[in-house]
Amino acid sequence: MANSDQRQGNSAPGLDSLPSLDQLHLRHPGLTPDLCRSLSEAARVCLGRHHTPPTDFDITRQGGRSIRQLNWIIPDDRLNRAYGNRDDATRDGAYSLSLSAIEAELGLVAVGRADVRTGVDYYLALSGHRDLEASLRLEVSGIDHGDLNQVRQRLREKVAQARRGKPNLPALASVVGFRSKVVAIEDVGA
């Protein structure tokens, strides 16, 4: 990483942290170190548009709520230029942050990337399990500038998409609001 990158701040006392985005591959068998690094870099670029580290994220799920702190590194100019496609960076950054939040909240990890037309992006399982037949599906989306209402609307759309997908396994939908500092997660029945 470039010398101008810097990690700022420490976790606030008593506030749980999200797993480090650049280390997810250590526990997620569906991520390689290089892919994990790329997704993490995209998340840093998206976060850097609106915030400085550390950043508290509101994690919501079926009416439940927790706040977790994310420590991250401010992107330098080179990283910002490398992830200059705002849509791609927002999508890829949302993968990273969603997987981190789901690991923290539910103990689930990515065991594989889903194929096209499945209605989802990843397959999830409890740590140590890798059976795709018994996994949950995960559909992810990211919003760069939206507020909480836009995150909720996008979550409804992603839930509907996951319901239409194949195969007919239970699923989760997750939407990351980078400006609004929220990760919204919803269960989707099979």
Wavefront OBJ file of the C-alpha trace (Angstrom):
o trace
v 0.000 0.000 0.000
v 1.094 3.531 -0.611
v 2.763 5.462 2.173
v -0.033 8.031 2.276
v -2.513 5.366 3.406
v -3.102 5.583 7.110
v -5.227 3.794 9.663
v -6.871 6.226 12.022
v -8.599 5.831 15.337
v -9.207 2.950 17.690
v -12.361 1.098 18.584
v -14.500 2.913 21.106
v -14.679 1.158 24.468
v -17.535 -1.341 24.580
v -18.346 -1.071 20.872
v -18.021 -4.327 18.926
v -15.961 -4.174 15.759
v -16.696 -5.536 12.326
v -14.163 -8.083 11.071
v -11.321 -6.483 9.135
v -12.305 -6.253 5.471
v -8.841 -7.105 4.190
v -8.691 -10.310 6.277
v -12.046 -11.909 5.372
v -10.356 -14.508 3.155
v -8.819 -16.079 6.272
v -12.266 -17.320 7.335
v -14.297 -17.198 4.101
v -13.341 -20.126 1.833
v -15.243 -18.471 -1.022
v -12.765 -15.569 -1.120
v -9.157 -15.631 -2.279
v -6.608 -13.245 -0.755
v -6.470 -11.201 -3.978
v -10.251 -10.977 -4.360
v -10.596 -10.056 -0.694
v -8.002 -7.306 -1.108
v -9.788 -5.930 -4.174
v -13.217 -5.899 -2.501
v -11.695 -4.296 0.586
v -10.029 -1.599 -1.514
v -13.347 -0.830 -3.205
v -15.008 -0.482 0.210
v -12.256 1.892 1.360
v -12.806 4.094 -1.697
v -16.568 4.202 -1.061
v -16.079 4.942 2.627
v -13.481 7.596 1.829
v -16.040 9.550 -0.201
v -18.031 10.287 2.961
v -16.193 9.393 6.177
v -12.928 9.101 8.071
v -11.962 6.023 10.061
v -13.106 4.514 12.298
v -16.746 4.485 11.182
v -19.714 3.201 13.175
v -22.175 1.152 11.122
v -25.784 0.515 12.027
v -26.484 -3.176 11.308
v -30.223 -3.872 11.017
v -31.935 -7.237 10.642
v -35.654 -8.087 10.984
v -36.246 -5.324 13.495
v -33.034 -6.007 15.439
v -30.209 -3.522 15.483
v -26.593 -3.326 16.533
v -23.833 -0.804 16.043
v -20.389 -2.031 15.073
v -17.261 -0.076 14.394
v -15.231 -0.534 11.225
v -11.552 0.338 11.210
v -10.263 0.994 7.711
v -7.503 2.784 5.872
v -8.057 6.045 4.033
v -7.499 5.500 0.297
v -4.769 7.456 -1.433
v -5.115 9.124 -4.826
v -3.855 6.070 -6.700
v -6.470 3.811 -5.108
v -9.225 6.334 -5.813
v -8.173 6.453 -9.462
v -7.974 2.650 -9.702
v -11.574 2.386 -8.480
v -12.839 5.331 -10.487
v -15.933 3.510 -11.749
v -18.356 4.532 -8.998
v -20.927 1.798 -9.750
v -18.398 -1.045 -9.773
v -16.655 0.234 -6.644
v -19.985 0.557 -4.807
v -21.025 -2.977 -5.795
v -17.670 -4.526 -4.863
v -17.337 -2.537 -1.660
v -20.831 -3.642 -0.653
v -19.787 -7.293 -1.057
v -16.945 -6.759 1.392
v -18.936 -4.867 3.998
v -21.963 -7.190 3.758
v -19.823 -10.292 4.237
v -18.109 -8.692 7.229
v -21.433 -7.709 8.849
v -23.009 -11.105 8.214
v -20.005 -12.870 9.699
v -20.172 -10.642 12.790
v -23.925 -10.887 13.272
v -24.729 -14.426 12.113
v -21.453 -16.347 12.078
v -21.885 -17.110 8.366
v -19.050 -17.013 5.836
v -18.886 -17.000 2.040
v -18.300 -20.512 0.688
v -18.655 -19.684 -2.996
v -19.674 -17.164 -5.628
v -23.055 -17.743 -7.240
v -23.438 -18.125 -10.995
v -25.465 -15.727 -13.163
v -29.254 -15.952 -13.099
v -29.353 -17.474 -9.627
v -30.768 -14.241 -8.198
v -27.922 -13.977 -5.683
v -24.227 -13.184 -5.418
v -22.749 -15.607 -2.845
v -23.442 -18.819 -0.983
v -23.061 -18.721 2.805
v -22.597 -21.372 5.478
v -21.521 -21.610 9.080
v -17.765 -21.507 9.491
v -16.281 -24.941 8.799
v -19.136 -26.014 6.495
v -18.707 -25.876 2.726
v -21.683 -27.825 1.380
v -23.396 -25.665 -1.241
v -26.493 -27.867 -1.083
v -27.096 -26.804 2.535
v -26.010 -23.199 2.191
v -27.894 -19.936 2.313
v -27.909 -17.673 -0.705
v -26.875 -14.005 -0.378
v -27.952 -11.124 -2.600
v -25.992 -7.891 -2.072
v -26.360 -4.306 -3.220
v -24.723 -1.023 -2.339
v -25.874 2.585 -2.345
v -23.290 5.330 -2.355
v -25.280 8.496 -1.559
v -28.709 7.251 -0.444
v -30.417 7.758 2.880
v -32.013 5.108 5.100
v -35.293 5.191 3.126
v -33.420 4.453 -0.109
v -31.546 1.609 1.594
v -34.871 0.116 2.749
v -36.376 0.456 -0.743
v -33.359 -1.235 -2.337
v -33.572 -4.003 0.298
v -37.192 -4.702 -0.728
v -36.033 -4.966 -4.358
v -33.196 -7.340 -3.434
v -35.524 -9.528 -1.355
v -37.847 -9.827 -4.374
v -34.895 -10.656 -6.642
v -33.654 -13.371 -4.289
v -37.165 -14.893 -4.110
v -37.256 -15.182 -7.917
v -33.805 -16.761 -8.087
v -32.756 -20.358 -8.570
v -32.099 -22.698 -6.849
v -34.872 -22.483 -4.328
v -32.737 -22.284 -1.166
v -33.279 -19.907 1.757
v -31.536 -16.594 1.279
v -30.469 -13.330 2.823
v -30.560 -9.945 1.140
v -28.165 -7.206 2.237
v -27.866 -3.564 1.252
v -24.977 -1.328 2.290
v -25.549 2.417 2.525
v -22.080 3.940 2.434
v -23.064 7.545 3.168
v -25.795 6.547 5.631
v -23.473 4.058 7.422
v -25.959 1.199 7.467
v -25.945 -2.468 6.528
v -29.529 -3.718 6.241
v -29.998 -7.511 6.207
v -33.246 -9.402 5.679
v -34.123 -13.099 5.643
v -35.699 -14.377 2.438
v -37.652 -17.617 2.647
v -37.088 -20.404 0.133
l 1 2 3 4 5 6 7 8 9 10 11 12 13 14 15 16 17 18 19 20 21 22 23 24 25 26 27 28 29 30 31 32 33 34 35 36 37 38 39 40 41 42 43 44 45 46 47 48 49 50 51 52 53 54 55 56 57 58 59 60 61 62 63 64 65 66 67 68 69 70 71 72 73 74 75 76 77 78 79 80 81 82 83 84 85 86 87 88 89 90 91 92 93 94 95 96 97 98 99 100 101 102 103 104 105 106 107 108 109 110 111 112 113 114 115 116 117 118 119 120 121 122 123 124 125 126 127 128 129 130 131 132 133 134 135 136 137 138 139 140 141 142 143 144 145 146 147 148 149 150 151 152 153 154 155 156 157 158 159 160 161 162 163 164 165 166 167 168 169 170 171 172 173 174 175 176 177 178 179 180 181 182 183 184 185 186 187 188 189 190
